[in-house]
Amino acid sequence: MELNTRAVHAGREDLTELGLHAVPIDLSTTYPSRDSHEEASRLERAASGEDLGGSPIYGRVGNPTVARFERALADLEGAESAVAFATGMAALSACLLAVAAQGKRHIVAVRPLYGTSDHLLGSGLLGTDVTWSTAEDVKLHLRDETGLVIVESPANPTLSEVDIRAIDVDVPVLVDNTFATPVLQRPIELGANIVLHSATKYLGGHGDVLGGVVACDEEFARRLRTIRMATGGILHPLAGYLLLRGLSTLPIRITRAAETAAELARRLESHPGVSKVYRPEIGGPMVSFDVVGDPHAVIAAVRLVTPAVSLGSVDTLIQHPGSLSHHIVAEDDRRGAGISDRLLRMSVGLEDVEDLWADLDQALS
């Protein structure tokens, strides 16, 4: 089936047989069983990362509603499995812990990344050691103890892109696909091993749910489930329901917002208040631009556009990366990654293009 069809039906394949139309929300924290011996066996298997299916044991081990979202996202990304977490940062943390537990504590990463991802890697909070590299020089920095290569494409917030196929290395490659989504890019088809999403953004799509998810092969998924069970970073069932619902409209939301973003970028390029516009070649709803004047004045002046951190909602959001999403990154590192002090990042929503342009024009002027 085509992506539009799969997005609507993934995770819902059995509903007709169950006599249901809407996905059920299972809010149970525990699941009764009179067979303690069988439960002990199942718990041991769950602790090893096995996807048990069937009746769960405990909410921290797994949940049927969350499992539906995981199956759907794996389908859309073309992966064997997916494992969902409470946030995108919890998902990234689990990936780092999974390789560190195998003795692979060295990470090669390409800037720019989302600011908190950058901070987590650079801080060593999880016992990992990072080497920052250009995409072209990744191979030069690999060591025996290298566990991951991490890239974000398009990158936050400059929207720079990486040729994923060209990163041909013998260690797992993790691609943060939050900005592109599987509508525009499926990194596994391009040679990546692990795909990370802040599901809070486009997968949810309405600014009302936090979540993270990793699409990968079943072997890595087992390691992630083991870590999730031990550390407790499980996605809440209601969040799983909202994210699955968000997937059903993902292609149409991305396509519609991308059309508007392309038109806004075209107009911004000729606006006297803008010195440079950034747009990824694959398109999408994101636009970043350097302003001539005070970026904080633009943020304060918008009236229709929402001045807020985050992205991927049905309404258009704008923020100043140097003050918010990337403020935690050292100033020299920000500038070295191409993030200027005058850069604004905009996530285009579903409003009419003329209304958005009128607001941006008056704010820039």
C-alpha positions in Angstrom: 0.0 0.0 0.0 1.0 3.6 -0.5 2.2 5.7 2.4 -1.1 7.7 2.6 -3.0 4.5 3.0 -0.6 2.9 5.4 -0.6 6.0 7.6 -4.3 5.7 8.1 -4.5 1.9 8.6 -1.2 1.0 10.4 -1.7 -0.1 13.9 -5.4 -0.6 13.3 -5.4 -3.8 11.2 -7.3 -5.9 13.7 -10.0 -3.4 14.7 -12.7 -4.8 12.4 -12.2 -8.3 13.8 -12.5 -6.8 17.3 -15.7 -5.1 16.3 -14.1 -1.6 16.9 -13.6 1.5 14.8 -11.6 3.7 17.1 -8.4 2.4 18.7 -9.0 1.3 22.4 -7.0 3.1 25.1 -5.7 0.7 27.7 -4.9 2.6 30.9 -4.2 -0.3 33.1 -1.0 -0.2 35.2 -1.1 -3.9 36.0 -2.6 -7.0 34.5 -4.0 -9.9 36.7 -2.9 -13.5 36.3 -3.4 -16.6 38.4 -0.4 -18.4 36.9 2.6 -17.1 38.8 5.0 -19.6 37.3 4.0 -18.4 33.7 4.2 -14.8 34.8 7.8 -15.3 36.1 8.8 -16.8 32.8 7.2 -14.0 30.8 8.9 -11.4 33.1 12.3 -12.9 32.5 11.7 -12.8 28.8 10.5 -9.2 29.0 13.6 -8.3 31.0 15.7 -9.6 28.1 13.9 -7.3 25.7 11.6 -9.8 24.1 8.4 -8.3 22.7 5.9 -10.5 24.5 2.7 -9.5 22.7 -0.6 -10.7 24.1 -1.6 -9.8 27.6 1.0 -7.4 29.3 2.4 -7.9 32.8 2.9 -4.4 34.1 2.6 -0.9 32.5 6.3 -0.2 32.7 7.0 -3.4 30.7 4.5 -2.7 27.9 1.1 -1.5 26.9 -1.3 -2.6 24.1 -2.1 1.0 23.0 1.6 2.0 22.9 2.4 -1.2 21.0 -0.1 -0.2 18.2 1.8 3.1 17.7 5.1 1.3 17.7 4.0 -1.1 15.0 2.6 1.7 12.9 5.7 3.8 13.1 7.9 0.8 12.2 5.7 0.2 9.2 6.0 3.8 8.0 9.8 3.9 8.5 10.3 0.5 6.9 11.9 -1.0 10.1 11.5 -4.3 11.7 10.6 -2.8 15.1 10.0 0.4 17.0 10.3 1.2 20.7 8.4 4.2 22.1 9.5 6.4 25.0 8.2 9.2 27.2 10.1 11.9 25.2 12.5 12.2 22.3 15.4 12.8 24.8 14.4 9.6 26.7 14.6 7.8 23.3 18.1 9.2 22.6 19.3 8.4 26.1 18.2 4.8 25.7 20.1 4.5 22.4 23.3 5.9 24.1 22.9 3.5 27.1 22.3 0.6 24.7 25.7 1.0 23.0 27.5 2.0 26.2 26.3 -1.2 27.8 28.1 -3.1 25.0 31.3 -1.3 25.9 30.9 1.2 23.0 31.1 4.5 24.7 32.5 6.6 21.9 30.1 8.5 19.7 30.8 10.4 16.5 28.2 13.2 15.9 27.7 15.8 13.2 26.6 19.3 14.1 24.2 20.9 14.2 21.9 18.7 16.3 18.9 19.7 18.5 20.4 21.7 21.3 19.6 19.3 24.1 20.9 16.4 22.1 24.1 18.3 21.7 24.3 19.0 25.4 23.6 15.4 26.3 26.4 14.2 24.1 28.9 16.8 25.2 28.2 16.7 28.9 29.1 13.0 29.3 26.1 12.6 31.6 25.6 9.0 30.4 29.2 8.1 30.4 29.7 8.5 26.6 32.5 10.4 24.9 31.7 12.4 21.7 33.8 13.4 18.8 32.3 16.2 16.6 32.8 15.7 12.9 31.7 16.9 9.5 29.6 14.4 7.6 32.5 13.9 5.1 35.1 13.1 7.8 33.1 10.6 10.0 35.3 7.7 9.0 38.4 9.6 10.2 37.1 9.6 13.8 36.0 6.0 14.2 37.6 3.9 17.0 37.3 0.3 18.1 35.0 1.6 20.9 32.8 3.7 18.6 29.2 2.7 19.1 27.2 5.2 17.1 27.4 7.8 14.4 24.6 10.4 15.0 23.3 12.9 12.4 20.2 15.0 12.1 19.0 15.7 8.6 17.5 18.2 8.0 19.3 19.6 11.0 17.9 21.7 13.7 17.8 24.7 13.3 19.8 25.5 10.1 18.0 22.8 8.0 21.3 21.6 6.6 21.2 18.1 5.1 23.5 15.1 5.2 23.9 12.6 2.4 23.0 9.6 4.5 24.0 7.1 1.8 27.5 8.5 1.9 28.0 7.7 5.5 29.1 4.1 4.8 30.7 2.9 8.0 30.9 -0.3 10.0 29.2 1.1 13.1 25.4 1.8 13.5 24.3 5.1 12.0 21.5 6.9 13.9 19.5 9.5 12.0 17.2 12.0 13.8 14.4 12.1 11.3 12.1 14.5 13.3 12.1 17.3 10.7 11.7 15.1 7.6 9.3 12.4 9.0 8.8 9.2 6.9 6.7 11.3 4.5 9.8 13.0 3.1 12.7 10.6 4.1 13.1 7.0 5.3 16.7 6.8 6.5 16.7 3.0 6.7 16.2 2.8 3.0 19.2 5.1 2.7 21.5 2.9 4.7 20.9 4.1 8.3 20.4 1.5 11.1 18.4 3.5 13.6 15.8 6.3 13.1 15.0 8.6 16.0 11.9 10.8 16.3 10.9 13.4 18.8 7.3 12.2 18.4 6.2 15.4 20.2 6.6 17.2 16.9 5.2 16.2 13.5 4.1 12.6 14.5 1.8 14.0 17.1 1.2 17.1 15.1 -1.1 19.1 17.5 1.2 20.4 20.2 -0.6 18.3 22.9 1.5 15.2 23.4 5.1 14.4 24.5 6.8 11.3 23.1 9.9 9.7 21.5 10.3 6.7 19.3 13.2 4.7 17.8 12.7 2.6 14.6 15.4 -0.1 14.2 16.0 -3.8 13.7 14.6 -6.3 16.3 18.1 -6.9 17.9 18.6 -3.3 18.8 14.9 -3.0 19.8 15.4 -5.8 22.4 18.2 -3.8 24.0 16.1 -0.7 24.0 13.2 -2.5 25.7 15.5 -3.8 28.3 16.7 -0.3 29.1 13.1 1.1 29.0 11.9 -1.6 31.5 14.8 -0.9 33.9 14.8 2.9 33.7 11.0 3.5 33.3 10.9 5.8 30.3 7.7 4.3 29.0 5.3 6.2 26.8 1.9 6.8 28.5 -1.0 5.0 26.9 -2.9 8.2 26.2 0.1 9.6 24.5 0.4 6.4 22.4 -3.2 6.8 21.3 -2.7 10.5 20.4 0.5 9.7 18.4 -1.2 6.9 16.5 -4.1 9.2 15.7 -1.5 11.8 14.6 0.1 9.4 12.2 -3.2 9.0 10.3 -3.0 12.6 9.1 0.8 12.9 8.9 1.2 12.8 5.1 -1.6 15.4 4.4 -0.3 17.7 7.2 3.3 17.6 6.0 2.3 18.0 2.3 0.0 21.0 3.0 2.4 22.8 5.4 5.3 22.2 3.0 3.5 24.0 0.2 2.9 27.0 2.4 6.5 26.9 3.7 7.9 27.0 0.1 5.8 30.1 -0.7 6.8 31.9 2.5 10.4 31.1 1.9 10.2 32.5 -1.6 8.7 35.8 -0.3 11.2 36.0 2.6 14.1 35.8 0.2 13.1 39.2 -1.3 12.1 40.9 2.0 14.4 43.8 3.0 14.2 42.6 6.7 15.7 39.2 5.8 19.4 38.6 4.9 19.3 34.8 4.3 16.7 32.0 4.1 17.3 28.4 4.8 15.3 25.6 3.3 16.2 21.9 2.9 16.2 20.4 -0.6 13.7 17.7 0.4 11.3 20.4 1.3 9.0 20.2 4.3 7.3 22.6 6.7 10.4 24.1 8.2 11.9 27.5 7.3 14.8 29.3 9.0 16.0 32.8 8.2 18.5 35.4 9.4 17.0 38.8 10.0 18.6 42.2 9.3 17.4 43.8 12.5 16.7 42.6 16.1 15.4 39.0 16.0 13.8 39.5 19.4 11.8 42.4 18.1 10.4 40.1 15.4 9.4 37.5 18.0 7.7 40.2 20.0 5.8 41.6 17.0 4.1 38.5 15.6 0.4 38.2 16.3 -0.9 35.2 14.3 2.3 33.2 14.4 2.8 31.6 17.8 6.1 32.7 19.5 7.0 29.4 21.2 9.7 26.7 21.3 9.0 23.3 19.7 7.6 22.7 16.2 5.4 20.4 14.2 2.0 21.7 15.3 -1.0 22.7 13.2 -0.3 26.3 14.0 2.8 28.1 12.9 5.5 28.6 15.5 8.6 30.8 15.5 11.5 30.9 18.0 15.0 32.2 18.4 17.3 29.2 18.6 20.1 31.1 20.3 17.8 31.9 23.2 15.8 28.7 23.4 16.3 25.4 21.6 20.1 25.9 21.3 20.8 28.2 24.2 22.3 25.3 26.2 25.0 24.9 23.5 28.1 26.9 24.0 28.2 30.1 21.9 31.3 29.2 20.0 29.8 25.8 19.1 26.5 27.3 18.0 28.2 29.8 15.7 30.6 27.0 14.4 27.5 25.0 13.5 26.1 28.0 11.5 23.6 29.1 14.1 23.9 32.9 14.0 22.5 35.2 16.7 20.0 36.6 14.1 18.6 33.2 13.1 14.9 32.5 13.6 13.4 29.1 13.1 9.8 28.7 11.9 7.6 25.6 11.8 4.9 26.3 9.3 1.4 25.1 10.2 -1.9 24.8 8.4 -3.0 28.5 8.3 -3.7 30.3 5.0 -0.5 31.5 3.4 -1.7 35.1 2.9 -2.6 35.4 6.6 0.8 34.1 7.7 2.6 36.4 5.2 0.7 39.5 6.4 1.8 38.7 10.0 5.5 38.0 9.1 5.7 41.1 6.9 4.4 43.4 9.6 6.7 41.8 12.2 9.8 42.1 10.0 8.9 45.6 9.0 
